[in-house]
């Protein structure tokens, strides 16, 4: 359990659709947007930041493909002092939440008293790959190119969608339930956006156009207001899945997130109002084939560390890596009691999640924290729990209090 570590600022870009409005952003420029903004919102100079912890899952999108120092290049672009230490964290979808976790650990160790945690992803910048030319002596003929985004997952394992499909079937989570949850995500997002709920966390971007006026982006492009259960039901399963489809899975998105957090004494010294307290964080790993269960186990660990009960949680988000993930994890959290799971789901992903918001994977963990934080503040306080899976069934969870 952490004590007196508080969030004082949190912001993200809108999340762009694959090859959408953010497709031409340089990876470091994209990450620099919220990193710069999170400081500007509270007038904190970069010199106060003890270290930057940054989620980075795919360096092939960087202009320096070979061993870029992505966190450092991003913070320099953002205008932080070059003396600022940084570390890039690669845990796939878990990365940005783990970035905050690592910063908290450094504060507990009294190494720093202020940090930025977050991350950036650009699926639209993903290059095609040609392997083996360097040593195969290629001189003539066709070249085979590889698309890293096809059957997304890990080469020595099944696609993550297939593993998810298998676990969902084991838990009795049907295709219809997954489609209904996907529809719910879009509907909840639409209501939240109309109510202005994302204005606090989302910076508005003015995106220059070569031959037209700039585009104003103030909404997540993955959101589809015309989604219906009928449309979702017509989509085929992907990679042989029976339940998982492109409609009940998130998109391949672009975006970046940043959270400024520090010790309470540091916030008092700087005259800053804490927005939330970080109560506990957990990182776990399970069998690589059982990803949908990961958020539940991470949540159990975070609850244990915080000495908080599940019924004390006022609002919760389990990232929609697929619709099956929150459906499986909510069942696991209540020992597969369907009536209790139904009640738990009523306070889960109430503003939508990755299916509607988008999933720039190494940025999403910090998005979950900030969305829950602002929701708690609108509610007048309480506890929130966020959890996310990724990276061959690793998972993180966070409990915050307002």
C-alpha positions in Angstrom: 0.0 0.0 0.0 1.3 3.4 -1.0 1.0 6.4 1.3 0.9 10.0 0.2 1.5 9.6 -3.5 -0.8 11.9 -5.4 -1.8 12.7 -9.0 -1.7 16.5 -9.7 -2.3 16.5 -13.5 -3.3 14.0 -16.2 -4.0 14.4 -19.9 -4.1 12.5 -23.1 -4.4 13.1 -26.8 -7.6 12.0 -28.6 -7.0 8.5 -29.9 -6.8 8.2 -33.6 -8.2 5.5 -35.8 -5.7 3.3 -37.7 -4.4 5.4 -40.5 -6.6 8.2 -39.3 -6.0 11.8 -38.2 -2.8 11.1 -36.3 -1.2 8.8 -38.9 1.5 11.3 -39.9 2.6 12.3 -36.4 6.2 11.5 -35.7 6.3 9.0 -32.8 8.3 11.3 -30.5 6.2 14.4 -31.4 3.1 12.4 -30.6 4.3 11.5 -27.1 5.6 15.0 -26.5 2.1 16.4 -26.8 0.6 15.2 -23.5 4.0 15.2 -21.8 4.3 18.9 -22.4 0.6 19.6 -21.6 0.6 17.7 -18.3 3.1 20.2 -16.9 1.6 23.3 -18.5 -1.8 22.6 -17.0 -0.4 23.1 -13.5 2.5 25.4 -14.3 5.1 22.9 -13.1 8.6 23.5 -14.7 10.3 20.5 -16.1 13.1 20.9 -13.7 10.8 19.6 -10.9 10.4 16.1 -12.6 12.7 13.6 -11.0 12.3 10.9 -13.7 10.1 10.0 -16.7 8.7 6.5 -17.0 7.4 5.8 -20.5 5.5 3.0 -22.0 7.0 2.0 -25.3 6.0 -1.3 -27.1 7.2 -1.0 -30.6 10.3 0.9 -31.6 10.1 0.0 -35.2 7.8 3.0 -35.7 10.6 5.3 -34.5 12.7 7.1 -37.0 15.7 5.5 -35.2 14.6 1.9 -35.5 17.7 0.5 -33.9 17.7 1.0 -30.1 16.0 4.4 -29.9 15.9 5.9 -26.5 12.2 6.7 -26.9 11.5 8.1 -23.5 14.5 10.4 -23.6 13.8 11.6 -27.2 10.2 12.3 -26.3 11.0 14.3 -23.1 13.5 16.4 -25.0 10.9 17.1 -27.7 8.5 18.0 -24.9 11.0 20.6 -23.6 12.0 18.9 -20.3 15.6 19.5 -19.3 18.1 17.2 -20.9 19.3 16.3 -17.4 16.0 14.5 -16.7 16.5 10.7 -16.3 14.1 8.4 -18.1 13.3 4.8 -18.8 11.2 3.2 -21.6 9.1 0.3 -20.3 8.0 -2.5 -22.7 5.2 -4.6 -21.3 2.9 -4.3 -24.3 -0.6 -3.1 -23.2 0.4 -3.0 -19.5 3.3 -0.5 -20.2 1.7 2.8 -19.3 0.2 1.6 -16.0 3.5 -0.1 -15.1 5.2 3.2 -15.9 3.2 4.8 -13.1 3.9 1.8 -10.9 7.6 2.1 -11.4 7.5 5.8 -10.5 5.6 5.0 -7.3 8.3 2.5 -6.4 11.0 5.1 -6.9 9.1 7.5 -4.6 8.8 4.8 -1.9 12.5 4.3 -2.2 12.9 8.1 -1.7 14.9 8.4 -4.9 12.6 11.0 -6.4 9.6 13.0 -5.3 8.0 13.8 -8.7 7.5 11.8 -12.0 5.7 11.6 -15.3 4.3 8.3 -16.3 2.5 7.4 -19.5 3.2 6.2 -23.0 2.6 6.5 -26.7 1.7 4.2 -29.6 1.4 4.7 -33.3 0.0 1.7 -35.1 -0.4 3.8 -38.3 3.4 4.3 -38.5 4.1 0.5 -38.4 6.5 -0.4 -41.2 6.4 -3.6 -43.2 9.4 -5.8 -42.6 11.9 -7.6 -44.9 13.9 -10.2 -43.1 17.2 -12.0 -44.0 18.4 -9.9 -46.9 21.5 -8.9 -45.1 23.0 -12.4 -45.1 21.0 -14.2 -47.8 22.9 -12.6 -50.6 19.8 -11.4 -52.3 20.4 -10.3 -55.9 17.3 -11.1 -58.0 13.6 -11.9 -57.6 10.7 -10.9 -55.5 11.0 -9.8 -51.9 8.6 -11.1 -49.3 7.4 -8.5 -46.9 6.0 -9.2 -43.4 3.1 -7.2 -41.8 3.7 -7.3 -38.0 0.1 -6.3 -37.4 -1.4 -9.4 -39.1 -2.5 -12.0 -36.6 -1.3 -9.7 -33.9 0.4 -11.6 -31.1 3.6 -13.5 -30.6 5.2 -15.7 -33.2 5.8 -18.7 -30.9 2.2 -18.6 -29.6 -1.3 -18.4 -31.0 -2.7 -14.9 -31.8 -3.9 -13.3 -28.6 -7.5 -13.3 -30.0 -7.4 -17.1 -30.3 -6.3 -17.5 -26.7 -9.0 -15.1 -25.6 -11.6 -17.0 -27.6 -10.6 -20.3 -25.9 -10.7 -18.8 -22.4 -14.1 -17.1 -23.0 -15.6 -20.4 -24.2 -14.3 -22.1 -21.1 -16.1 -19.5 -18.9 -19.3 -19.9 -21.0 -19.0 -16.3 -22.3 -21.0 -16.4 -25.6 -20.5 -14.5 -28.8 -23.7 -12.7 -28.2 -22.5 -11.5 -24.8 -19.3 -10.2 -26.3 -21.3 -8.3 -29.0 -23.6 -6.9 -26.4 -20.7 -5.7 -24.4 -19.1 -4.1 -27.5 -22.3 -2.3 -28.2 -22.5 -1.2 -24.6 -19.0 0.3 -24.9 -19.9 2.5 -27.8 -23.2 3.5 -26.2 -21.5 4.4 -22.9 -18.8 6.3 -24.6 -21.3 8.3 -26.7 -23.3 9.3 -23.6 -20.1 10.2 -21.7 -18.8 12.3 -24.6 -22.1 14.1 -25.0 -22.0 14.9 -21.3 -18.5 16.4 -21.7 -16.9 13.8 -19.5 -13.7 13.5 -21.6 -13.0 17.3 -21.7 -10.9 17.1 -18.5 -8.6 14.4 -19.7 -8.5 15.0 -23.5 -6.5 17.8 -25.0 -7.9 19.2 -28.3 -5.6 18.9 -31.2 -5.4 21.2 -34.2 -4.0 19.0 -37.0 -2.4 20.9 -39.9 -3.5 19.9 -43.4 -1.4 20.4 -46.6 -4.1 21.9 -48.7 -6.9 22.7 -46.3 -7.7 24.3 -43.0 -6.5 22.4 -39.9 -8.7 19.6 -38.5 -9.9 20.0 -35.0 -9.8 16.6 -33.2 -11.7 16.5 -29.9 -13.1 13.0 -30.0 -11.7 9.5 -30.1 -11.9 8.3 -33.7 -12.6 4.7 -32.9 -16.0 5.5 -31.6 -18.8 4.4 -33.9 -22.2 6.0 -33.0 -24.0 3.9 -35.7 -23.0 0.5 -34.1 -25.9 -1.9 -33.6 -26.1 -5.4 -32.4 -27.3 -6.5 -35.8 -24.2 -5.1 -37.5 -21.9 -6.7 -34.9 -23.6 -10.1 -35.2 -22.9 -10.2 -39.0 -19.1 -9.9 -38.5 -17.1 -13.1 -38.9 -14.7 -14.4 -36.3 -11.1 -13.5 -36.7 -8.3 -16.1 -37.2 -10.8 -18.9 -36.7 -12.4 -17.6 -33.5 -16.0 -18.4 -32.7 -16.6 -15.5 -30.4 -14.0 -12.8 -31.0 -14.6 -10.5 -34.0 -13.2 -7.2 -35.2 -16.4 -5.6 -33.7 -15.9 -6.9 -30.2 -12.2 -6.2 -30.2 -10.4 -2.8 -30.0 -8.9 -1.0 -33.0 -5.2 -0.5 -33.8 -5.0 3.1 -32.6 -2.6 6.0 -32.3 -2.3 8.2 -29.2 -0.4 9.2 -26.1 -1.0 9.7 -22.4 0.8 11.4 -19.5 0.2 11.6 -15.7 2.1 13.9 -13.4 2.3 12.4 -9.9 4.4 13.2 -6.8 4.6 12.9 -3.0 2.0 14.8 -1.1 4.7 16.9 0.5 6.1 17.9 -2.9 2.6 18.9 -4.0 2.2 21.0 -0.9 5.6 22.6 -1.6 4.5 23.5 -5.1 1.1 24.7 -4.0 -0.8 22.1 -6.1 -4.1 20.5 -5.3 -4.0 16.7 -5.4 -6.6 15.3 -7.8 -6.4 11.7 -6.4 -4.3 9.5 -4.2 -2.6 6.4 -5.6 -3.5 3.8 -2.9 -2.0 0.6 -4.4 -0.6 -0.9 -7.6 0.1 -4.4 -8.6 1.8 -6.3 -11.4 1.2 -10.0 -12.0 1.8 -12.6 -14.7 0.0 -15.9 -15.3 0.0 -18.6 -18.0 0.6 -16.9 -21.4 -2.5 -18.6 -22.8 -4.9 -17.2 -20.3 -4.8 -13.5 -20.9 -8.5 -12.6 -20.1 -8.0 -13.8 -16.5 -5.1 -11.5 -15.9 -6.9 -8.3 -14.9 -8.9 -10.2 -12.3 -5.8 -11.5 -10.6 -4.1 -8.1 -10.7 -7.2 -6.6 -9.2 -7.3 -9.1 -6.4 -3.6 -8.3 -5.6 -4.2 -4.6 -5.7 -7.2 -4.9 -3.4 -5.2 -7.0 -1.0 -2.3 -4.5 -0.9 -4.8 -1.6 -0.3 -6.8 -3.5 2.3 -9.9 -2.6 0.4 -12.8 -4.9 -0.5 -14.3 -5.2 -3.9 -17.6 -3.9 -2.7 -15.8 -0.7 -1.5 -15.0 0.1 -5.2 -17.3 2.8 -6.6 -16.2 2.6 -10.2 -14.0 0.2 -12.2 -12.5 -0.2 -15.6 -11.1 -3.4 -17.0 -9.5 -2.7 -20.4 -11.4 -4.1 -23.3 -8.4 -5.8 -25.0 -11.4 -7.8 -26.2 -15.0 -7.7 -24.9 -14.3 -11.1 -23.4 -11.6 -9.7 -21.1 -13.9 -7.7 -18.7 -16.6 -10.4 -19.1 -14.2 -13.2 -18.0 -12.5 -11.1 -15.3 -15.7 -9.9 -13.7 -16.8 -13.5 -13.4 -13.5 -14.5 -11.9 -13.6 -11.7 -9.4 -16.9 -13.0 -7.9 -16.1 -16.7 -8.1 -18.1 -17.2 -11.3 -21.4 -16.1 -9.6 -23.4 -14.7 -12.6 -25.7 -12.6 -10.5 -22.8 -11.0 -8.7 -21.0 -10.5 -12.0 -24.0 -8.7 -13.4 -24.0 -6.3 -10.5 -20.3 -5.7 -10.7 -20.5 -5.0 -14.4 -23.0 -2.2 -13.8 -20.1 -0.1 -12.3 -17.5 -1.3 -14.8 -16.5 0.6 -18.0 -19.3 3.1 -17.5 -17.7 5.5 -20.0 -16.8 2.8 -22.5 -13.3 1.4 -22.8 -10.9 0.3 -25.6 -13.6 -1.0 -28.0 -15.1 2.5 -28.3 -12.2 4.7 -27.1 -9.4 2.9 -29.0 -6.3 1.1 -27.7 -3.0 2.6 -28.5 -1.7 -0.2 -26.4 1.3 1.2 -24.5 -0.7 4.4 -23.7 -3.9 2.8 -22.5 -2.9 2.0 -18.9 -2.5 5.6 -18.0 -5.7 6.5 -19.8 -7.6 4.1 -17.5 -6.2 5.8 -14.4 -7.0 9.3 -15.5 -10.5 8.5 -16.6 -11.3 6.8 -13.3 -9.8 9.7 -11.4 -11.9 12.3 -13.2 -15.0 10.1 -12.8 -14.5 9.8 -9.1 -14.2 13.6 -8.8 -17.4 14.0 -10.7 -19.0 11.6 -8.2 -17.7 13.5 -5.2 -15.1 10.9 -4.2 -14.6 7.3 -3.4 -12.4 4.4 -4.6 -11.8 3.3 -8.2 -10.0 0.2 -9.6 -8.4 0.0 -13.0 -6.9 -3.2 -14.5 -5.4 -4.1 -17.8 -3.8 -7.2 -19.4 -1.2 -7.6 -22.1 2.1 -9.1 -23.1 1.6 -12.8 -22.9 -0.8 -12.6 -20.0 0.9 -10.0 -17.8 -1.5 -7.7 -16.0 -1.5 -4.6 -13.9 -4.1 -3.0 -11.6 -4.3 0.3 -9.7 -6.5 1.5 -6.9 -7.0 5.3 -6.5 -8.9 7.4 -4.0 -10.5 10.8 -4.2 
